[in-house]
């Protein structure tokens, strides 16, 4: 059973399952986040949907690059959660299956290539407070506790 984080599904509403991959990119006490301007401004873990036929790790590399401009290495699966939400950019209600990886940011290749995104380095100690959804925050808090051990 995959843990739900956030609002429960609304009774009678049809949700489309959307698998996605997201990254916790840690370096020297900071994490690399993305700030998405639309449909509303919010900080997020870099990542997004897996295209049909795409391997999840390939999707992770692609999404991180598109949203941050960074290349990554050594991705390791860290956790998974699901959330129910409306995705206005696709005009659909989704059950998002969010697999979160840890990875090393190794090379900044460019600015983000996805319109409306900015890459932001934030202190690990309070980065989860910036994030726009409770699932991202919960996994980043878990990572921060792991790093303090």
Secondary structure by P-SEA (a helix, b strand, c coil): ccccccccccccbbbbbbbbcccccccccbbbbbbbcccbbbbccccccccccccaaaaaaaaaaaacccccccccccccbbbbbbbcccccccccbbbbbbbbbcccccccccccbbbbbbcccccccccccaaaaaaaaaaaaaaac
